[in-house]
Amino acid sequence: QTILCLPRSFEYSQKNAVLVPAAALGVGGVLIYWLKFRHKIQTIEMGDGWWGTGERPLKGKEDESIRPFKIETSDKEIEDLHHRLDQARYAPPLEGAAFHYGFNSRYLRKVVTYWRNEFDWHEKVKVLNKYPHFHTTIEGIDIHFIHVKPSYVPHGRAVQPLLMVHGWPGSFYEFYKIIPLLTEPAKHGLNESDVVFEVICPSIPGYGFSEAPHQKGFDSTAAARIFHKLMNRLGFKKYYLQGGDWGSDITTRMAKMLPQSVKGLHLNMVFIRKQGLGTMISVMLGAYVPWLVGLTREDARRIYPFMQKNVYELLRESGYLHIQATKPDTAGCGLNDSPVGLAAYVLEKFSTWTDKSFLNKDDGGLESKYSLDELLTNVMIYWVTSSIVSSMRFYKENFAQYHNLAADARVGVYVPTGIAAFPQELVHTPRVWAKKMFKNIITYTYMPRGGHFAAFEEPKLLAQDILHFVRKVEHL
C-alpha cells in the first residue's frame, strides 16, 4: 500500500513544486506593486467652487468663451495718480538706517519724483499689450491670462504648453523677459534644446486683471482647480507647470490634484510643510557631517548658521505675512488709497528678497537688478486694478484653511519635478528634504546667482534650467 501511494505522493509533490512558487511569485508581485504605487493614487480632491456675486445660478451653463482683452488707460487715471503723488507726505529716515527699517523715505522721494515726471504709463501699456491678453469666466469670475505661441517652429521641434504662475507682490509681468527665451530659444542662444514652448501666464484671481473672488475661502487649491480648467478650456490635455512663491504652491497642488494632466513640474521655490524627526536630526548634524545626512557642501553653506538664516532672517522678512494672514483689509485700505504707500510696501520686497545684503544700501539695491520702469510697471498693475487688498487676502484664505494644508502635506508629488535653487531665495531647501514631498526629482540645480523673483531678475538662467528639465523629461 505504501508502494502504491508513492507515485501519487510524487505527483502531488511535483504539483506543489510548480504551484507554491507560482503563488508566491503572484503574491509577491501584488505586494511589490502595492508598495510601489500605493502612494501614487493619493491626490487632492478637485472639488468645485463659485466665486461670483450672490448665489451660484441654478440653471444655465457658464460662458466658456475665450475673449480677447486689451489693457487700456486714460488721462483721467493718470491725472488722479499725479495728484496723489503730489500730495505725498514723508517721514524722515533715521541716520544710517539704509533699508533696515523698511523702505528708506529719502530714496522713496527719488522713486516718486521719477514716477511723477518721467515714467510714461501710456508707453508701458503698449509694452504690456505686446503679448495677446484674454479673459474667460471660470467659477463665476473673469480670469485674465496671456497666451504666447512661438512665431516659428523649426522642423522636428515639439511645442510644449507651459503654464507659468506668479506670486505676491509680483504679477504676470514678471514673465515678460523670459517668454521670448522659451517661445524662441534659438533666437536667444538657447538652441541646444529640441523643445519650444507656448506659454500661458494667468493672473491669480484677485491679482491684476483677474477678477477678485466675491466669496470667502478662495485659496491655492481653488486657484489650482481654476487653472486646470483654464488649460482644459484652451484644449490642452497634458502640460508643463512652472512657479515660484504662490505660483509654486498653486502648481504643486495642480500636480497633486490631476497628476495625469501634468507632464512635469518646475519650481524655483519649494514649500515643505511636513517636517519630522529626520529633518531635525539633519539640521543638528548637517553643520558638522553634512554628508552623513545627505546634505552637500553647498547645502551646508546656504543653510548655516541655521538660526540666523532660517529663523532670524525669515522672521525679519515675514512681518507682512502675519498682517496679511490675519487682517489684510486694514493695511490694504491705506495701500489702495496711497500710490506712494503702495510703492514702498511692494518695492521693499523687490529689494531684500532679491538680495538680503541690500538691507545695507540706502537705495535698497533696487536699480542694480531692475530698472525703475520695470518696478513701477508692476506697481501700476496693482494700482490701476485696485487689486492690492484682494491680493493680500489670498494669505488669509490659505492660512485659514490650516487643516486642509496639513492634509495636503501628506500627499506626495509623483510627476517629474525640476527644482532651481537660487542662492538668495528666502529659504533653501536641499534635495534630500525636497524628496520627502517630491518623489520624482529629475533635475535639481544650484543656481549661480539670483533670488526670489527669478524670472524677473535672471530670465536666461531660469529659461536654461526649464529647457534642461523638460528635455530630460521628454527623453525619459
URUR-V941673 format. One record per residue. N is the residue number from 0. RES is the residue in one letter. SS is DSSP state (~ for helix, > for strand, _ for the rest). PSI is psi in degrees with one decimal (none if undefined). Layout:
BEGIN
<<N | RES | SS | PSI> <N | RES | SS | PSI>>
END
This chain:
BEGIN
<<0 | Q | _ | -40.4> <1 | T | ~ | -41.3> <2 | I | ~ | -38.5> <3 | L | ~ | -29.8> <4 | C | ~ | -19.9> <5 | L | ~ | -47.4> <6 | P | ~ | -39.7> <7 | R | ~ | -42.2> <8 | S | ~ | -39.6> <9 | F | ~ | -40.5> <10 | E | ~ | -40.5> <11 | Y | ~ | -39.9> <12 | S | ~ | -38.1> <13 | Q | ~ | -41.3> <14 | K | ~ | -42.8> <15 | N | ~ | -38.0> <16 | A | ~ | -26.7> <17 | V | ~ | -46.1> <18 | L | ~ | -41.9> <19 | V | ~ | -50.0> <20 | P | ~ | -36.9> <21 | A | ~ | -44.0> <22 | A | ~ | -43.0> <23 | A | ~ | -41.4> <24 | L | ~ | -41.5> <25 | G | ~ | -47.6> <26 | V | ~ | -42.8> <27 | G | ~ | -41.1> <28 | G | ~ | -43.5> <29 | V | ~ | -41.8> <30 | L | ~ | -45.4> <31 | I | ~ | -43.0> <32 | Y | ~ | -43.2> <33 | W | ~ | -43.3> <34 | L | ~ | -36.7> <35 | K | ~ | -36.7> <36 | F | ~ | 1.9> <37 | R | _ | -35.0> <38 | H | _ | -24.8> <39 | K | _ | -22.6> <40 | I | _ | -8.4> <41 | Q | _ | 124.3> <42 | T | _ | 163.5> <43 | I | _ | 133.7> <44 | E | _ | 131.8> <45 | M | _ | -46.6> <46 | G | _ | -157.8> <47 | D | _ | 169.5> <48 | G | _ | 167.4> <49 | W | _ | 120.9> <50 | W | _ | 7.8> <51 | G | _ | -177.0> <52 | T | _ | 146.2> <53 | G | _ | -160.0> <54 | E | _ | 152.5> <55 | R | _ | 131.0> <56 | P | _ | 136.8> <57 | L | _ | -31.1> <58 | K | _ | 159.4> <59 | G | _ | 135.6> <60 | K | _ | 145.7> <61 | E | _ | 142.5> <62 | D | _ | 112.4> <63 | E | _ | 12.5> <64 | S | _ | 150.1> <65 | I | _ | 114.9> <66 | R | > | 126.0> <67 | P | > | 143.7> <68 | F | > | 144.4> <69 | K | _ | 132.3> <70 | I | _ | 133.2> <71 | E | _ | 160.1> <72 | T | _ | 176.7> <73 | S | _ | 159.7> <74 | D | ~ | -35.8> <75 | K | ~ | -41.2> <76 | E | ~ | -42.6> <77 | I | ~ | -38.4> <78 | E | ~ | -42.3> <79 | D | ~ | -43.0> <80 | L | ~ | -48.3> <81 | H | ~ | -38.9> <82 | H | ~ | -44.2> <83 | R | ~ | -39.0> <84 | L | ~ | -37.8> <85 | D | ~ | -26.6> <86 | Q | _ | 7.4> <87 | A | _ | 144.9> <88 | R | _ | 141.4> <89 | Y | _ | 141.5> <90 | A | _ | 130.8> <91 | P | _ | 140.8> <92 | P | _ | 159.0> <93 | L | _ | 148.3> <94 | E | _ | 131.0> <95 | G | _ | 15.9> <96 | A | _ | -24.9> <97 | A | _ | -125.0> <98 | F | _ | 17.3> <99 | H | _ | -22.2> <100 | Y | _ | 8.6> <101 | G | _ | -158.5> <102 | F | _ | 122.0> <103 | N | _ | 122.0> <104 | S | ~ | -23.3> <105 | R | ~ | -43.3> <106 | Y | ~ | -31.4> <107 | L | ~ | -37.6> <108 | R | ~ | -40.1> <109 | K | ~ | -42.9> <110 | V | ~ | -45.1> <111 | V | ~ | -38.1> <112 | T | ~ | -44.2> <113 | Y | ~ | -45.3> <114 | W | ~ | -44.4> <115 | R | ~ | -39.0> <116 | N | ~ | -23.2> <117 | E | _ | -31.3> <118 | F | _ | 128.0> <119 | D | _ | 97.5> <120 | W | ~ | -34.6> <121 | H | ~ | -44.6> <122 | E | ~ | -37.0> <123 | K | ~ | -31.9> <124 | V | ~ | -38.3> <125 | K | ~ | -40.7> <126 | V | ~ | -44.7> <127 | L | ~ | -34.7> <128 | N | _ | 3.7> <129 | K | _ | -21.3> <130 | Y | _ | 151.0> <131 | P | _ | 126.7> <132 | H | > | 150.6> <133 | F | > | 159.7> <134 | H | > | 145.8> <135 | T | > | 149.2> <136 | T | > | 122.6> <137 | I | > | 125.8> <138 | E | _ | 36.4> <139 | G | _ | -2.7> <140 | I | > | 153.7> <141 | D | > | 125.4> <142 | I | > | 126.5> <143 | H | > | 142.2> <144 | F | > | 156.7> <145 | I | > | 146.9> <146 | H | > | 109.5> <147 | V | > | 121.7> <148 | K | _ | 151.7> <149 | P | _ | 139.7> <150 | S | _ | -24.8> <151 | Y | _ | 132.8> <152 | V | _ | 112.0> <153 | P | _ | 151.5> <154 | H | _ | 131.2> <155 | G | _ | -6.6> <156 | R | _ | 139.0> <157 | A | > | 135.3> <158 | V | > | 118.7> <159 | Q | > | 130.1> <160 | P | > | 133.9> <161 | L | > | 118.5> <162 | L | > | 122.8> <163 | M | > | 128.0> <164 | V | > | 129.4> <165 | H | _ | -174.6> <166 | G | _ | -157.2> <167 | W | _ | 139.1> <168 | P | _ | 48.6> <169 | G | _ | -161.2> <170 | S | _ | 179.8> <171 | F | ~ | -25.2> <172 | Y | ~ | -22.2> <173 | E | ~ | -26.6> <174 | F | ~ | 3.5> <175 | Y | ~ | -30.3> <176 | K | ~ | -24.9> <177 | I | ~ | -23.1> <178 | I | ~ | -50.4> <179 | P | ~ | -27.4> <180 | L | ~ | -27.1> <181 | L | ~ | -32.5> <182 | T | ~ | -24.3> <183 | E | _ | 62.9> <184 | P | ~ | -36.5> <185 | A | ~ | -36.8> <186 | K | ~ | -20.6> <187 | H | ~ | 25.7> <188 | G | _ | 20.0> <189 | L | _ | 39.2> <190 | N | _ | 8.7> <191 | E | _ | -12.9> <192 | S | _ | 148.2> <193 | D | _ | 23.0> <194 | V | > | 137.7> <195 | V | > | 142.6> <196 | F | > | 152.0> <197 | E | > | 130.6> <198 | V | > | 131.4> <199 | I | > | 120.8> <200 | C | > | 101.8> <201 | P | > | 160.5> <202 | S | _ | 128.6> <203 | I | _ | 135.3> <204 | P | _ | 129.8> <205 | G | _ | -4.7> <206 | Y | _ | 138.0> <207 | G | _ | -127.6> <208 | F | _ | 10.0> <209 | S | _ | 136.3> <210 | E | _ | 142.8> <211 | A | _ | 142.5> <212 | P | _ | 142.1> <213 | H | _ | -5.2> <214 | Q | _ | 156.8> <215 | K | _ | 154.3> <216 | G | _ | 4.1> <217 | F | _ | 106.1> <218 | D | _ | -169.1> <219 | S | ~ | -31.8> <220 | T | ~ | -40.7> <221 | A | ~ | -40.8> <222 | A | ~ | -41.1> <223 | A | ~ | -44.7> <224 | R | ~ | -43.5> <225 | I | ~ | -39.6> <226 | F | ~ | -31.2> <227 | H | ~ | -43.4> <228 | K | ~ | -37.6> <229 | L | ~ | -48.9> <230 | M | ~ | -38.5> <231 | N | ~ | -39.5> <232 | R | ~ | -30.0> <233 | L | _ | -2.4> <234 | G | _ | 12.1> <235 | F | _ | 132.1> <236 | K | _ | -32.8> <237 | K | _ | 141.8> <238 | Y | > | 164.2> <239 | Y | > | 155.0> <240 | L | > | 147.1> <241 | Q | > | 139.9> <242 | G | > | 160.0> <243 | G | _ | 163.8> <244 | D | _ | -135.6> <245 | W | ~ | -30.8> <246 | G | ~ | -34.6> <247 | S | ~ | -45.0> <248 | D | ~ | -44.5> <249 | I | ~ | -47.5> <250 | T | ~ | -32.0> <251 | T | ~ | -41.5> <252 | R | ~ | -33.3> <253 | M | ~ | -40.7> <254 | A | ~ | -32.9> <255 | K | ~ | -27.6> <256 | M | ~ | -51.6> <257 | L | _ | 71.7> <258 | P | ~ | -26.6> <259 | Q | ~ | -17.2> <260 | S | ~ | -11.0> <261 | V | > | 113.0> <262 | K | > | -33.2> <263 | G | > | 153.1> <264 | L | > | 121.4> <265 | H | > | 129.6> <266 | L | > | 144.6> <267 | N | _ | 12.8> <268 | M | _ | 137.5> <269 | V | _ | 128.2> <270 | F | _ | 120.8> <271 | I | _ | 102.5> <272 | R | _ | -25.7> <273 | K | _ | 105.1> <274 | Q | _ | 139.0> <275 | G | _ | -166.2> <276 | L | ~ | -37.1> <277 | G | ~ | -41.5> <278 | T | ~ | -40.3> <279 | M | ~ | -44.1> <280 | I | ~ | -39.9> <281 | S | ~ | -42.1> <282 | V | ~ | -43.0> <283 | M | ~ | -39.5> <284 | L | ~ | -22.1> <285 | G | ~ | -30.3> <286 | A | ~ | -22.9> <287 | Y | ~ | -45.7> <288 | V | ~ | 69.0> <289 | P | ~ | -37.9> <290 | W | ~ | -28.1> <291 | L | ~ | -27.9> <292 | V | ~ | 19.1> <293 | G | _ | 11.6> <294 | L | _ | 145.4> <295 | T | _ | 170.6> <296 | R | ~ | -36.7> <297 | E | ~ | -39.5> <298 | D | ~ | -49.2> <299 | A | ~ | -39.6> <300 | R | ~ | -35.2> <301 | R | ~ | -22.9> <302 | I | ~ | -37.9> <303 | Y | _ | 150.1> <304 | P | _ | 129.6> <305 | F | ~ | -48.9> <306 | M | ~ | -39.4> <307 | Q | ~ | -47.6> <308 | K | ~ | -26.3> <309 | N | ~ | -7.1> <310 | V | ~ | -64.9> <311 | Y | ~ | -52.0> <312 | E | ~ | -36.0> <313 | L | ~ | -40.3> <314 | L | ~ | -41.7> <315 | R | ~ | -36.2> <316 | E | ~ | -1.1> <317 | S | _ | 16.0> <318 | G | ~ | -39.4> <319 | Y | ~ | -36.7> <320 | L | ~ | -42.3> <321 | H | ~ | -40.6> <322 | I | ~ | -48.9> <323 | Q | ~ | -24.2> <324 | A | ~ | -6.2> <325 | T | ~ | -60.3> <326 | K | _ | 65.4> <327 | P | ~ | -34.0> <328 | D | ~ | -30.2> <329 | T | ~ | -55.0> <330 | A | ~ | -34.6> <331 | G | ~ | -32.8> <332 | C | ~ | -45.3> <333 | G | ~ | -41.0> <334 | L | ~ | -35.5> <335 | N | ~ | -21.2> <336 | D | ~ | -25.0> <337 | S | _ | 112.9> <338 | P | ~ | -32.7> <339 | V | ~ | -43.6> <340 | G | ~ | -40.7> <341 | L | ~ | -46.1> <342 | A | ~ | -43.9> <343 | A | ~ | -43.7> <344 | Y | ~ | -44.0> <345 | V | ~ | -47.9> <346 | L | ~ | -25.2> <347 | E | ~ | -33.9> <348 | K | ~ | -32.6> <349 | F | ~ | -11.4> <350 | S | ~ | -71.8> <351 | T | ~ | -22.7> <352 | W | _ | -14.7> <353 | T | _ | -41.1> <354 | D | _ | 119.7> <355 | K | ~ | -28.8> <356 | S | ~ | -12.6> <357 | F | ~ | -12.6> <358 | L | ~ | -31.4> <359 | N | ~ | -0.5> <360 | K | _ | 139.2> <361 | D | _ | -28.6> <362 | D | _ | 11.2> <363 | G | _ | 9.5> <364 | G | _ | 11.3> <365 | L | ~ | -43.0> <366 | E | ~ | 1.4> <367 | S | ~ | -20.0> <368 | K | ~ | -23.9> <369 | Y | _ | 164.1> <370 | S | _ | 156.0> <371 | L | ~ | -31.8> <372 | D | ~ | -44.5> <373 | E | ~ | -46.8> <374 | L | ~ | -44.3> <375 | L | ~ | -26.7> <376 | T | ~ | -42.9> <377 | N | ~ | -42.0> <378 | V | ~ | -42.0> <379 | M | ~ | -31.9> <380 | I | ~ | -39.8> <381 | Y | ~ | -39.8> <382 | W | ~ | -52.1> <383 | V | ~ | -21.1> <384 | T | ~ | -3.8> <385 | S | _ | 44.5> <386 | S | _ | 4.0> <387 | I | ~ | -40.2> <388 | V | ~ | -48.7> <389 | S | ~ | -31.0> <390 | S | ~ | -36.7> <391 | M | ~ | -33.0> <392 | R | ~ | -24.7> <393 | F | ~ | -31.2> <394 | Y | ~ | -47.1> <395 | K | ~ | -43.6> <396 | E | ~ | -37.9> <397 | N | ~ | -43.8> <398 | F | ~ | -20.0> <399 | A | ~ | -22.3> <400 | Q | _ | 44.6> <401 | Y | ~ | -37.7> <402 | H | ~ | -34.8> <403 | N | ~ | -36.3> <404 | L | ~ | -44.0> <405 | A | ~ | -40.8> <406 | A | ~ | -42.8> <407 | D | ~ | -33.3> <408 | A | ~ | -22.6> <409 | R | _ | -10.2> <410 | V | _ | 122.7> <411 | G | _ | 165.3> <412 | V | > | 119.9> <413 | Y | _ | -4.3> <414 | V | _ | 156.1> <415 | P | _ | 131.9> <416 | T | > | 138.5> <417 | G | > | 137.1> <418 | I | > | 125.7> <419 | A | > | 109.0> <420 | A | > | 102.9> <421 | F | _ | 138.0> <422 | P | _ | -26.1> <423 | Q | _ | 15.4> <424 | E | _ | 154.6> <425 | L | _ | -42.2> <426 | V | _ | 150.4> <427 | H | _ | 132.0> <428 | T | _ | 106.5> <429 | P | _ | 156.8> <430 | R | ~ | -40.6> <431 | V | ~ | -30.9> <432 | W | ~ | -40.1> <433 | A | ~ | -32.3> <434 | K | _ | -18.0> <435 | K | _ | -29.1> <436 | M | _ | -45.2> <437 | F | > | 103.4> <438 | K | _ | -6.5> <439 | N | _ | 61.8> <440 | I | > | 117.2> <441 | I | > | -42.7> <442 | T | > | 142.7> <443 | Y | > | 115.1> <444 | T | > | 127.4> <445 | Y | > | 104.0> <446 | M | _ | 143.4> <447 | P | _ | -24.9> <448 | R | _ | 166.1> <449 | G | _ | 161.6> <450 | G | _ | -140.2> <451 | H | _ | -38.9> <452 | F | _ | 65.4> <453 | A | ~ | -49.2> <454 | A | ~ | -30.8> <455 | F | ~ | -36.5> <456 | E | ~ | -45.8> <457 | E | _ | 64.2> <458 | P | ~ | -37.5> <459 | K | ~ | -41.4> <460 | L | ~ | -44.8> <461 | L | ~ | -41.6> <462 | A | ~ | -42.9> <463 | Q | ~ | -41.2> <464 | D | ~ | -37.2> <465 | I | ~ | -45.9> <466 | L | ~ | -42.8> <467 | H | ~ | -44.3> <468 | F | ~ | -50.1> <469 | V | ~ | -37.4> <470 | R | ~ | -41.4> <471 | K | ~ | -42.9> <472 | V | ~ | -41.9> <473 | E | ~ | -22.2> <474 | H | _ | 10.8> <475 | L | _ | none>>
END
